[in-house]
Amino acid sequence: TKFGVRFRFQNIGVLKSYVYDGWYIFISRIAVVLYGSSNIFILGIFSNNTAVGYFSVAEKILAAFKGLVGVMLTVIFPFMSKVWSVSSEKYYILFKKIVKSLIVILVCLTVTLMLFSEFLVGLVAGEDVNEIHILLNILAIALLLSPLGGLFTQHFVSIGQGKYVTKATMWTTLVN
């Protein structure tokens, strides 16, 4: 094969170890999905359909920007894991560079989102609705922080400390 990887069936013991090792990540991903999708549900209980619609449009635009960062994080994860397996010192140097670079990217994306929010709302909603524009600018602040959670999740997984991912996710869920 091109990359030297072959498909093999694994025995039950190996599969159990994978489930055990990945359990923290599995639980944290479920929590992220639950708290991420609960915003619209909770808003729907306490508000009207118009407010839910406005929030939903703003949240979808924000999700597109978060998706750009998510792709970058997904791409660097295997590389970071490989660097960790070779040298923890090189890993930490690289990790600091990635955090700094990511912060610069997030600031640029947030400013771009805020500058073009009227255009984006008009593009997605069919017209520029001032309420959506205001919501999007407020939610844009989340673009500065939420992708860092993904990066630190990958960091803890790379260094074999997945249990901290679940703890951090649970605290995030409570704060959200």
C-alpha positions as CSV (number, residue, x, y, z in Angstrom):
1,T,0.0,0.0,0.0
2,K,1.0,3.6,-0.6
3,F,1.4,4.5,3.1
4,G,2.4,1.1,4.4
5,V,-0.9,0.7,6.2
6,R,-2.8,-2.6,6.0
7,F,-6.3,-3.5,7.2
8,R,-6.3,-6.1,9.9
9,F,-9.1,-7.4,12.1
10,Q,-8.3,-6.7,15.7
11,N,-8.9,-9.1,18.6
12,I,-11.4,-8.3,21.3
13,G,-8.7,-7.3,23.8
14,V,-7.3,-4.7,21.5
15,L,-10.8,-3.3,20.7
16,K,-11.5,-3.1,24.4
17,S,-8.3,-1.1,25.0
18,Y,-9.3,1.3,22.2
19,V,-12.7,1.8,23.8
20,Y,-11.1,2.3,27.2
21,D,-8.5,4.7,25.9
22,G,-11.0,6.7,23.9
23,W,-13.8,6.7,26.5
24,Y,-13.0,10.2,27.8
25,I,-13.1,11.6,24.2
26,F,-16.4,9.8,23.5
27,I,-18.1,11.3,26.6
28,S,-16.7,14.8,25.9
29,R,-17.9,14.7,22.3
30,I,-21.4,13.7,23.4
31,A,-21.4,16.6,25.9
32,V,-20.3,19.1,23.2
33,V,-23.1,17.9,20.9
34,L,-25.6,18.3,23.7
35,Y,-24.6,21.7,24.9
36,G,-24.0,22.9,21.4
37,S,-27.5,22.0,20.2
38,S,-29.3,22.9,23.4
39,N,-29.1,26.7,22.8
40,I,-31.8,26.8,20.2
41,F,-34.0,24.4,22.2
42,I,-33.7,26.4,25.4
43,L,-34.3,29.7,23.5
44,G,-37.4,28.1,21.9
45,I,-38.8,27.4,25.4
46,F,-38.3,30.9,26.7
47,S,-38.8,32.9,23.5
48,N,-40.8,33.1,20.3
49,N,-40.2,31.6,16.8
50,T,-38.8,34.8,15.4
51,A,-36.1,35.1,18.0
52,V,-35.2,31.4,17.5
53,G,-35.0,32.0,13.8
54,Y,-32.7,35.0,14.2
55,F,-30.4,33.1,16.6
56,S,-30.4,30.1,14.3
57,V,-29.2,32.2,11.3
58,A,-26.5,33.9,13.3
59,E,-25.4,30.6,14.8
60,K,-25.2,28.9,11.3
61,I,-23.0,31.7,10.0
62,L,-20.7,31.4,13.0
63,A,-20.6,27.6,12.6
64,A,-19.2,28.1,9.0
65,F,-16.3,30.2,10.4
66,K,-15.7,27.7,13.2
67,G,-15.7,24.9,10.6
68,L,-12.7,26.6,8.8
69,V,-10.7,26.4,12.1
70,G,-12.0,22.9,12.8
71,V,-10.5,21.7,9.5
72,M,-7.1,23.2,10.4
73,L,-7.2,21.5,13.8
74,T,-8.2,18.2,12.3
75,V,-5.3,18.3,9.9
76,I,-2.6,19.1,12.5
77,F,-3.7,16.5,15.0
78,P,-1.9,13.4,13.5
79,F,1.2,15.5,13.0
80,M,1.2,16.7,16.6
81,S,0.7,13.2,17.9
82,K,3.7,12.0,15.9
83,V,5.9,14.9,17.2
84,W,4.9,13.9,20.8
85,S,5.9,10.3,20.1
86,V,9.3,11.5,19.0
87,S,10.1,14.3,21.4
88,S,8.0,16.0,24.1
89,E,10.4,19.0,24.1
90,K,9.8,19.5,20.3
91,Y,6.1,19.0,20.8
92,Y,5.8,21.8,23.4
93,I,7.8,24.2,21.3
94,L,5.5,23.4,18.3
95,F,2.4,23.5,20.4
96,K,3.2,27.1,21.7
97,K,3.7,28.2,18.1
98,I,0.4,26.7,17.0
99,V,-1.4,28.3,19.9
100,K,0.0,31.7,19.0
101,S,-0.7,31.2,15.3
102,L,-4.2,30.1,16.0
103,I,-4.9,33.1,18.2
104,V,-3.8,35.4,15.3
105,I,-6.0,33.5,12.9
106,L,-9.0,33.6,15.3
107,V,-8.6,37.4,15.8
108,C,-8.5,37.9,12.0
109,L,-11.5,35.6,11.4
110,T,-13.5,37.4,14.2
111,V,-12.7,40.8,12.8
112,T,-13.6,39.6,9.3
113,L,-16.9,38.1,10.6
114,M,-17.8,41.4,12.4
115,L,-16.8,43.6,9.4
116,F,-18.8,41.5,6.9
117,S,-21.7,40.5,9.2
118,E,-24.2,42.6,7.4
119,F,-23.3,41.1,4.0
120,L,-23.3,37.6,5.4
121,V,-26.6,38.0,7.1
122,G,-28.1,39.4,3.9
123,L,-26.6,36.5,1.9
124,V,-27.9,33.8,4.3
125,A,-31.2,35.3,5.4
126,G,-32.1,36.9,2.0
127,E,-32.1,40.4,3.6
128,D,-30.1,42.2,6.2
129,V,-32.0,41.9,9.5
130,N,-30.5,44.1,12.1
131,E,-31.3,41.8,15.0
132,I,-29.4,38.9,13.3
133,H,-26.5,41.3,12.6
134,I,-26.3,42.3,16.3
135,L,-26.6,38.6,17.4
136,L,-23.8,37.6,15.0
137,N,-21.5,40.3,16.3
138,I,-22.1,39.1,19.9
139,L,-21.6,35.5,18.9
140,A,-18.5,36.3,17.0
141,I,-16.7,36.7,20.3
142,A,-17.2,32.9,20.8
143,L,-15.0,32.5,17.6
144,L,-12.1,33.7,19.7
145,L,-12.4,31.0,22.3
146,S,-14.2,27.9,21.2
147,P,-11.6,26.6,18.7
148,L,-9.0,26.8,21.4
149,G,-11.1,24.1,23.2
150,G,-10.6,21.8,20.2
151,L,-6.8,22.5,20.2
152,F,-6.4,21.8,23.9
153,T,-8.6,18.6,23.5
154,Q,-6.1,17.4,20.9
155,H,-3.2,18.4,23.1
156,F,-4.5,16.3,26.0
157,V,-5.2,13.4,23.8
158,S,-1.7,13.6,22.1
159,I,0.1,13.6,25.5
160,G,-2.1,10.7,26.8
161,Q,-4.2,12.8,29.3
162,G,-7.6,12.3,27.8
163,K,-9.2,12.3,31.2
164,Y,-8.7,16.1,31.4
165,V,-10.8,16.5,28.3
166,T,-13.9,15.2,30.0
167,K,-13.4,17.4,33.0
168,A,-12.9,20.5,30.9
169,T,-15.9,19.7,28.7
170,M,-18.1,19.2,31.7
171,W,-17.1,22.6,33.1
172,T,-17.7,24.2,29.7
173,T,-21.1,22.5,29.6
174,L,-22.0,24.0,33.0
175,V,-20.8,27.5,32.0
176,N,-22.6,27.4,28.7
